[in-house]
Each structure stands twice: as C-alpha cells, then as structure tokens.
Amino acid sequence: MCQVDEEYNGQLEHRVTPRVSKKCVKCKENTAVLIIRAGDAFCRGCFKEYFIHKFRAMLGKNRVIFPGEKVLLAVSGGPASSSMLSQVQEGLSRDAPKKLRFVPGIIYIDEGGASGQSMEERERAVAQLESVFRATNYHYHIVHLEQVLSLPSSVLDAGSSATEKPQTGSSYKAAVDQFIQTKKNQHPDLSVENAQSHLSSLSMHEVENGVTSPITPEHTQALQKLFASVRTLTAKEDLLHTLRQHLILHTARTQGYTKVMMGDSCSRLAIKLLSNISLGRGASLATDTGFSDPRYGDVVIVRPMRDYSSKEIAYYNRMFDIPSVFIPGLDTKAQDKASIQHLTESFVTKLQTDFPSTVNTKEAFLLTLKNTKRKMPRVPAHLCERALGMLQGCMRTADVARAINCNVRIVRRLR
C-alpha cells in the first residue's frame, strides 16, 4: 500500500522530455530553437534550409511542372498558401542555387459574400492581400465568388489534355535544355545563369493587375439566396468548395495557366481524407489528396505543401515574418459539431497533439493509393457511417486512432 510520506530515494525513472536547449540534429553545432517532432530539433538556419529543400524536392521528384509553363498560385491569405507563395518567391530569386523555371500568377477568391461579410470588410481584406501580391511583382487575379453565377456550363467539362507534356525524365531534361537555349537566343547578352533568373520578370507587368469585373448588390443577394437555400453547414462548405474550384479552373483556362498550385498542407489533407470518407467519397481519395490531380484534363492541380504539417508552417511563418491575412469563413466561431468538416478538423487537431505521427501515417496510406495501378473501389457505406459516428460520438483519440487503422486495413483488403 502506498503511503503519503513514502520516499523512493530518487529511484523512480523520470521521462526525458525534449528541450530547446539541445543541439541541432543537422549541423550538430548551433543550439536548437524549435522542435518539430520528438528528436527533431533544428536551429534557425537549418530549419530554413530543411523547409525550402522539402518544397523544392517535392517539385523536383514529381516533375509535373515544365519550364516556361504558367502556374496559378491559389492564395487564400492563410498560413499555408502564404508560405507556398514565399517558397515560390525563394525559388525564383536570383540567389536560389537551382531556380524554378515556371511563370507564376496569383489568384484570390473573395468569399465574403457567402460568409456574410460587409462590403467594407471585404474591401479591407482585399486591400491587405493586394499589398502582399504587389510586393511579389507577379500578375494576380482577385475574383469575387459572385462571378461563379455567370460562368458558362463548359467549366464543368474536362478539357483536352493532348497538349500536356509526357512526364518522363528524358523529356523533362530536354524541355529544360530547350528553355535555356531559347532564352539565350532571345537575349544573347545573358549568360546561362542570367537566362534562368530572367524568367521571374517575363512580361508579368504587361498585363494589368487587379480585380476582375465588379460585382453588384444583386449578385451578392443571389449568392446569399443560394447559400440560404442550403440547410446544413456541411452542405454549405461543400458547395463553397465546389464554387471555388470552378472559379479557379475558369480563371486558369481563360488566362492560359496549365497548372494550379494549392496550399493544402499535410494536416489539411488528413482532414479532407476523413471528411471525404464520412461523406461517402472514398473512391476519389487519391486524386483529392495526392500531389497532382489531372481530372480536369487541360489544367492539373498540384499540392506542393502536402508534406508540411501545420506546426511546421506556423513555425516558419513566425520565424521568417511571412505575412498572412486572417479572413473569417463559414465555420468561423462555429461549434465543433456544426459540420462534418469542422468536427473532423477539431478531431485531427487534437489527434495530432496527442499522437503526432498519426497524420503522417494517413498520408503514407494516401501514397499507397496513389501508386497502385488498380482502381480504388467504393468505400462501403457502413465504413462511412462508422467514421461519422466516431466523430460525432466524441470518442477518445486513442480509440478513434485504433478504429481508423482497422478501417484502413479493411479498405486495403478490398482493393
């Protein structure tokens, strides 16, 4: 029986918790200033190098974006998309050792009409983002969500992908050599290095930046009426995602962009994974959360931030002063059970706190789905109902983690 005044004379083992005072695991010299995971302590310089290398390695490993292509960066003002914009600036700068060779553009979708913001609040947010966009010297498009009501029905059709380049190593190298040779012919006074860095200033100022066609109060009222007809917040968030996707695709096609970069992080994709399973969309998990999404044919969506956790992005933005703008959305200040998406986000956030490797485990499973050549079957309805029931029932994170692993094994056996 344990006694209150019992003494153990220091024989109990104390759990060693990681501290910031330890040395950096990479350079082994400088003192670590942050800990990403247990055992991964970095100094400031090594963390920046690690963060930049992960972004460049993701693009270099997949080789989806070819030299000279126009790439549209979907920036919402949040931490992940703002960090993605910073990485593109870093890759196109003159000091980068291996410069990126595509032509970037920026798009921001103003969703204030759907979330009930006033026109003054929307203009204030747009002004803040415009100051960030102008500092990049990239061409940008600010599109209001109301414009989706006037889109042609052809935006839903998949475009022809006949012009897409084959994604092989030899063709990619040939495209790089051809790009550099073209730049040398156009600018004979430039060296090879200067020809590569000259890409960042390719006639981006020849097109006027700014907001597209203005909106009217009638357009805003029609949009609000559309969202008012949807009863649940789950359906509203799903509708908003669909309308946003249509606007991005339409802008990319009309402006000549062949790739669209999304700022989805590893944490955000884990939320999307569980939400899609709960909503009965398990058959499209690989394309919804993979690095590239070629479903739209002439426009390919890429996710270069999919290996970053929200913790890593928050550390990087704070340490290196990456500007971001907070814009209220549909689920701002909503309760956890207000929607499936919001409930899943709350669950994954708590799960990441208690079990840091769980989100990365889901991402590894997504890579397995992406690499398989067999068609992913439809997830049975009872698994979707079980996943939703676990979230709504507020089970302990350990129980849910074990149940999720069980469901993953069942889905693997179904393939």
C-alpha positions in Angstrom: 0.0 0.0 0.0 1.4 3.4 -0.9 2.0 5.9 1.9 1.8 9.6 1.7 5.2 10.1 3.3 6.8 7.2 1.5 10.2 8.0 0.0 11.7 6.4 -3.0 15.2 8.0 -2.7 15.2 9.0 -6.4 14.9 5.5 -7.7 11.9 6.4 -9.9 12.7 6.8 -13.6 11.8 10.2 -14.9 10.6 10.6 -18.5 13.1 12.7 -20.6 11.2 15.4 -22.4 12.8 17.2 -25.4 14.1 20.7 -24.6 15.1 23.5 -26.9 18.5 23.8 -25.2 19.8 20.8 -27.1 22.0 20.9 -30.2 20.6 21.0 -33.7 20.2 17.5 -35.1 21.5 18.6 -38.5 24.6 20.8 -38.0 25.4 19.4 -34.5 26.8 22.8 -33.6 24.2 25.5 -33.1 21.7 25.5 -30.3 18.2 24.4 -31.4 15.5 27.0 -31.4 12.5 24.7 -32.1 11.4 21.1 -32.0 9.2 19.9 -34.8 8.8 16.3 -33.5 10.4 14.4 -30.7 14.1 14.2 -31.6 13.9 16.7 -34.5 15.4 19.9 -33.1 16.6 22.5 -35.5 18.5 25.7 -35.3 17.2 28.7 -37.3 19.4 28.3 -40.3 19.0 24.5 -40.6 15.2 24.8 -40.2 15.0 27.2 -43.1 17.2 25.0 -45.3 15.1 22.0 -44.4 11.8 23.8 -45.1 13.0 25.1 -48.5 14.6 21.8 -49.5 11.3 19.9 -48.8 9.4 22.2 -51.2 12.0 22.0 -54.0 12.3 18.3 -53.5 8.6 17.8 -53.9 8.5 19.6 -57.2 11.7 18.0 -58.5 10.7 14.5 -57.5 7.3 14.6 -59.4 8.4 16.7 -62.4 4.9 17.8 -63.3 5.7 21.5 -63.9 7.8 22.1 -67.0 10.0 25.1 -67.8 8.1 28.1 -69.1 4.7 26.9 -68.0 2.2 29.3 -66.5 1.4 28.2 -62.9 -1.5 29.8 -61.0 -1.0 30.0 -57.2 -4.2 29.8 -55.3 -3.7 32.0 -52.3 -6.3 32.5 -49.6 -4.3 34.6 -47.3 -3.9 31.7 -44.7 -0.6 30.4 -43.3 -0.2 27.5 -45.7 -0.9 29.4 -49.0 1.1 32.4 -47.8 4.1 30.1 -47.1 3.7 28.5 -50.5 3.9 31.9 -52.1 7.0 32.6 -50.1 8.6 29.4 -51.3 7.9 30.2 -55.0 9.5 33.7 -54.4 12.5 32.0 -52.9 12.8 29.5 -55.8 12.6 32.3 -58.4 15.0 34.7 -56.7 18.5 35.3 -58.1 20.2 33.8 -55.0 18.5 30.4 -55.4 21.0 27.7 -56.3 18.6 25.9 -58.6 16.0 28.3 -59.8 12.4 27.4 -60.6 11.6 27.9 -64.3 7.9 28.4 -64.4 5.9 31.7 -64.8 3.8 32.3 -61.6 0.5 34.1 -61.3 -1.7 34.5 -58.2 -5.5 34.1 -57.7 -7.5 35.0 -54.7 -11.2 34.1 -54.4 -13.2 36.7 -52.3 -15.7 34.6 -50.4 -17.1 37.3 -48.2 -20.4 37.3 -50.0 -21.1 33.7 -48.8 -19.9 34.2 -45.2 -22.0 37.4 -44.7 -19.2 40.0 -44.6 -20.0 43.6 -45.3 -18.6 45.3 -48.4 -16.2 47.3 -46.2 -14.8 44.2 -44.6 -14.3 42.6 -47.9 -12.6 45.6 -49.4 -10.3 45.8 -46.4 -9.2 42.2 -46.7 -8.7 42.6 -50.5 -6.5 45.7 -49.9 -4.3 43.8 -47.4 -3.8 40.9 -49.8 -3.2 43.3 -52.8 -0.3 44.8 -50.8 1.2 41.4 -50.4 0.6 40.5 -54.1 2.2 43.7 -55.4 5.3 43.0 -53.4 5.9 39.8 -55.3 5.7 41.5 -58.8 3.6 38.6 -60.1 0.4 39.0 -62.0 -2.6 38.4 -59.8 -6.3 37.9 -60.2 -8.8 38.8 -57.5 -12.1 37.1 -58.3 -15.3 37.6 -56.4 -17.4 34.5 -55.6 -20.4 36.1 -57.1 -18.9 35.7 -60.5 -19.5 32.0 -60.4 -23.2 32.6 -61.1 -22.3 33.9 -64.6 -19.8 31.1 -65.5 -20.6 29.0 -68.7 -21.6 25.4 -68.2 -18.5 24.4 -70.1 -16.4 24.9 -66.9 -17.7 21.6 -65.7 -16.3 19.7 -68.7 -12.8 18.3 -68.7 -10.6 19.9 -71.2 -8.4 18.1 -73.6 -5.1 17.0 -72.2 -3.4 16.4 -75.6 -1.1 19.3 -75.1 0.2 18.0 -71.8 3.9 17.0 -71.9 4.9 13.5 -71.0 6.2 13.3 -67.5 9.4 11.3 -68.1 12.9 12.1 -67.1 14.3 12.4 -70.6 11.5 14.7 -71.8 11.8 16.9 -68.8 15.6 17.3 -69.3 15.0 18.1 -72.9 12.4 20.7 -72.0 14.9 22.3 -69.6 17.7 22.5 -72.2 15.3 23.9 -74.8 14.1 26.5 -72.4 17.6 27.7 -71.6 18.6 27.7 -75.2 15.5 29.7 -76.2 16.3 32.3 -73.5 19.9 32.6 -74.8 18.7 33.1 -78.3 16.2 35.8 -77.3 18.8 37.5 -75.0 22.3 36.9 -76.4 23.9 39.2 -73.9 22.7 37.0 -71.0 24.7 34.1 -69.6 23.0 30.7 -68.8 22.6 31.7 -65.1 21.1 35.1 -66.0 18.9 33.4 -68.6 17.5 31.2 -65.9 16.9 34.1 -63.5 15.4 36.2 -66.2 12.3 34.0 -66.0 11.0 35.8 -62.9 10.5 39.0 -64.9 8.9 37.6 -68.0 6.4 40.3 -69.1 4.4 40.0 -66.0 3.9 43.7 -65.8 2.5 43.9 -69.3 -0.9 42.8 -68.1 -2.9 45.0 -65.7 -3.3 43.5 -62.2 -6.3 43.9 -60.0 -9.9 42.9 -59.5 -11.9 41.4 -62.3 -15.3 42.7 -63.3 -17.1 44.5 -60.5 -20.0 43.0 -58.6 -23.4 44.4 -57.9 -25.7 44.1 -54.8 -28.0 41.9 -57.0 -25.2 39.4 -57.5 -24.4 39.3 -53.8 -28.1 38.8 -52.9 -28.4 36.0 -55.4 -25.3 34.3 -53.9 -26.7 34.7 -50.4 -30.0 33.3 -51.5 -28.2 30.3 -52.9 -26.5 29.6 -49.7 -29.6 30.3 -47.6 -31.4 27.5 -49.5 -28.8 25.0 -48.2 -29.8 23.8 -44.8 -26.7 22.4 -43.1 -23.3 23.9 -42.7 -21.8 20.7 -44.1 -23.6 21.2 -47.4 -22.7 24.9 -47.4 -18.9 24.2 -47.0 -19.2 21.5 -49.7 -21.0 24.0 -52.0 -18.4 26.7 -51.3 -15.5 24.3 -52.2 -17.2 23.4 -55.5 -17.8 27.0 -56.5 -14.3 28.0 -55.5 -12.9 25.1 -57.6 -15.0 26.2 -60.6 -13.7 29.8 -60.4 -10.1 28.7 -60.2 -10.4 26.4 -63.1 -12.2 29.0 -65.2 -9.6 31.6 -64.5 -6.8 29.2 -65.2 -8.3 28.3 -68.6 -9.1 31.8 -69.7 -5.7 33.2 -68.7 -3.6 30.4 -70.2 -2.4 28.6 -67.0 -1.8 24.9 -67.3 -1.1 24.2 -63.6 -2.7 25.3 -60.4 -0.8 25.2 -57.1 -2.9 24.7 -54.0 -1.6 25.3 -50.4 -3.1 22.2 -48.9 -0.8 21.0 -46.0 -0.5 17.5 -44.6 -2.8 18.4 -41.7 -5.4 19.9 -44.1 -5.3 16.8 -46.4 -5.7 14.5 -43.4 -8.9 16.5 -42.5 -10.1 16.1 -46.1 -9.3 12.4 -46.1 -11.6 11.7 -43.1 -14.2 14.2 -44.2 -14.5 12.6 -47.7 -14.8 9.1 -46.1 -17.6 10.4 -43.9 -19.3 12.0 -46.9 -19.1 8.8 -49.0 -16.3 9.9 -51.3 -13.7 7.3 -50.6 -13.4 6.3 -54.3 -11.6 9.7 -55.1 -9.3 9.8 -52.1 -6.1 9.5 -54.2 -6.9 12.4 -56.6 -8.4 14.6 -53.8 -5.4 14.4 -51.6 -2.5 13.3 -53.9 0.3 15.6 -55.2 -1.3 16.0 -58.7 -4.9 16.0 -59.7 -5.3 15.5 -63.5 -9.0 15.0 -63.6 -9.7 18.3 -65.3 -7.5 17.5 -68.4 -6.0 20.8 -69.6 -5.5 22.1 -66.0 -3.6 20.0 -63.5 -3.8 20.8 -59.8 -0.7 20.2 -57.7 -0.2 20.3 -54.0 3.5 21.0 -53.2 2.8 21.7 -49.5 1.3 18.3 -48.8 4.4 17.1 -46.8 4.3 20.1 -44.3 2.4 19.9 -41.1 0.5 22.9 -39.8 3.0 23.1 -37.0 6.0 23.4 -39.4 4.2 26.1 -41.4 3.3 28.1 -38.3 6.9 28.0 -37.1 8.3 29.1 -40.5 5.9 31.9 -40.9 6.6 33.2 -37.4 10.3 32.9 -37.6 10.8 34.5 -41.0 7.9 37.0 -40.9 5.8 35.6 -43.7 2.7 37.8 -44.0 -0.7 36.3 -43.8 -4.2 37.7 -43.6 -7.0 36.2 -41.4 -10.3 36.2 -43.3 -13.5 34.8 -41.5 -15.1 31.9 -43.2 -18.4 30.0 -42.9 -17.2 27.9 -40.0 -15.6 30.8 -38.0 -16.6 30.7 -34.3 -18.8 27.6 -35.1 -19.1 24.7 -32.6 -17.2 21.5 -33.2 -20.3 19.6 -34.2 -21.6 22.3 -36.6 -20.4 20.4 -39.7 -18.6 17.2 -40.6 -15.7 19.2 -41.9 -15.3 21.3 -38.8 -15.8 18.3 -36.5 -13.1 16.5 -38.4 -10.8 19.4 -38.2 -11.2 19.6 -34.4 -10.7 15.8 -34.2 -7.5 15.8 -36.3 -6.1 18.8 -34.4 -6.5 17.0 -31.1 -5.2 13.8 -32.5 -2.1 15.5 -33.8 -1.5 16.9 -30.3 -1.7 13.5 -28.6 -0.4 11.3 -31.4 1.9 13.4 -33.6 2.6 10.6 -36.1 -1.0 9.7 -36.9 -1.5 12.4 -39.6 1.7 11.3 -41.3 0.5 7.7 -41.2 -2.6 8.7 -43.1 -0.5 10.5 -45.7 1.6 7.4 -46.2 -1.6 5.4 -46.9 -2.5 8.0 -49.5 0.8 7.4 -51.3 -0.1 3.7 -51.4 -3.4 4.5 -53.0 -1.8 6.9 -55.5 0.9 4.4 -56.6 -1.5 1.5 -57.1 -2.5 0.7 -60.7 -5.8 -0.9 -59.7 -8.9 1.2 -59.5 -9.8 2.2 -55.9 -13.1 0.6 -55.0 -16.0 2.5 -53.5 -15.8 2.5 -49.7 -18.7 0.6 -48.2 -21.4 2.7 -46.7 -21.1 1.1 -43.2 -17.5 2.3 -43.0 -18.6 5.9 -43.8 -21.3 5.7 -41.2 -18.8 4.3 -38.7 -16.3 7.1 -39.3 -19.0 9.7 -38.9 -20.4 8.1 -35.8 -17.0 8.0 -34.2 -16.5 11.7 -34.8 -20.0 12.7 -33.5 -19.7 10.4 -30.5 -16.6 12.2 -29.3 -14.7 9.0 -28.6 -11.2 9.2 -27.1 -8.5 9.9 -29.5 -6.7 6.6 -28.8 -9.9 4.6 -29.5 -10.5 6.5 -32.7 -6.9 6.0 -33.8 -7.2 2.3 -33.4 -10.6 2.3 -35.2 -9.1 4.3 -38.1 -6.3 1.8 -38.5 -8.8 -1.0 -38.5 -10.8 0.7 -41.3 -7.6 1.3 -43.3 -6.8 -2.4 -43.2 -10.3 -3.3 -44.3 -10.1 -0.9 -47.3 -6.7 -2.4 -48.2 -8.2 -5.9 -48.3 -11.0 -4.6 -50.5 -8.6 -3.4 -53.2 
